[in-house]
């Protein structure tokens, strides 16, 4: 249950993985973790306004899935149009997928309503 009194409780990150890659659960977790770390580092470097509220609100993260690279790219374009911070994780190719494979799109931290407008119809991972 969300506590509306807690600062930043509506700020989150969304981590979107490509379903057609059929990553193992461990590989998917690592790719999502890469995205979350990169987003936090970038938000800190650029002094983005939602980093501290995100931390204060519990550093909420949601993992979702899209069926294809094309749909991942559509989400990225929507994020750019709305001014939402994003990262794309490209795999090093040491385990399950070839080097350079785009595995995950990370969005945020940003207000939940802004992210939901982009990813609200996606399935949970």
N, C-alpha and C positions, 0 to 999 in steps of 0.2 A: 504494500500500500504506500503510495507516494505521500510524503509529508510536505505540504505546500508551505509550511513555515520554515523549512530548511533552505538556506540560501543556495541557489543553483540547482535545486531539485528538478528543474525542467530542462537543464542543459545536459547533453549527452554526446557520445560518439556513436556512429553507426559503421559497422564493419561488414562489407558485402563481399561474399565469396562466390566464385563461379561454380555452379553445380555440375556442369558438364565435365569438369576435370575429375570428378569423383575422388577428391583427396581423402586420404584416411583421416579419421578424427584428429589424430595428433598433428598431422601436417596442416590441416585447416586451422587448428588452434594456434600453431606457430605463425602462420601467415596473418591471422587476425592480430596476434600479439605484435608482429612487426608493424602493422598499420597503426595500431594504437600508440606505440612508442614513437613512431615517426610523426604522427599528428601532434602528440604532446610536445616533442622537441621543436617542431616547426612553430607551434603556437607560442612557446616560450621565446624562441628566437625572434619572432615577429611581434611579440608583446600583444597578442590577440586578446580581445576583451573577454572572451568566454572561458579562458583557461582557469582562472581562479574560481569563478562560480562553479565550473565543472568539478574541480577538485573539492570545493566546499560541499558540493551536493553529493559526494560519494563516488565521483569518477565513473558515472554510469556509462556502460557500453552495451550495445545490442548487436548481435550477429545475425545477419540475414543472408539469403542466397538468391542469386539470379541464374537463369538457365544458360546464359551465353555471354561471351565477350562483348557482343554487340549491345546487349542490354546493360552490361557494366559501363560501356562507353556512353550510352544514353544517359545514365545516372550521373556520370562525371560531367557531361555537358549541362545538365540541369543544375548541378551544384555550382558550376562556374557562373551560369546565368544569375544565380541567386547570391553569389558572393560567399558561398560556403567553403571553408577550408577543406582541402582534400589531398590525399596521397594515393598513388598506385603502387602496389607491391609487385615487383618482378622477381621471380624466383631465381636463385643462383644455379639451379639445375643439378644439384648434387644427389637428389633422391628420387622423387616421384614424377617430376615434369621437366621438360627441357629448359635450359637456361634462357632467361628472358621472358618466360611465360608470365603473363599478367594474371595473378591469382586473386587479388583482393583490392577493393576500393575502400579506403577509409575516409569518412566524412566527419567533420567537427573538430573540436567541440563547438557546438552551436545549440541554439534553442530547439527544444524538441519539436515544436510546431513547424519550424523551418525544415527540419530533417524529415518529419513525417510527411510533409508535402511532396517530398522527393521519393521517399522509400516506404511510405505507409502501406502500400499494397503488396509488399514483398513478404515471402514466407520466412519464418525463423529458421535458422540453420539447425 
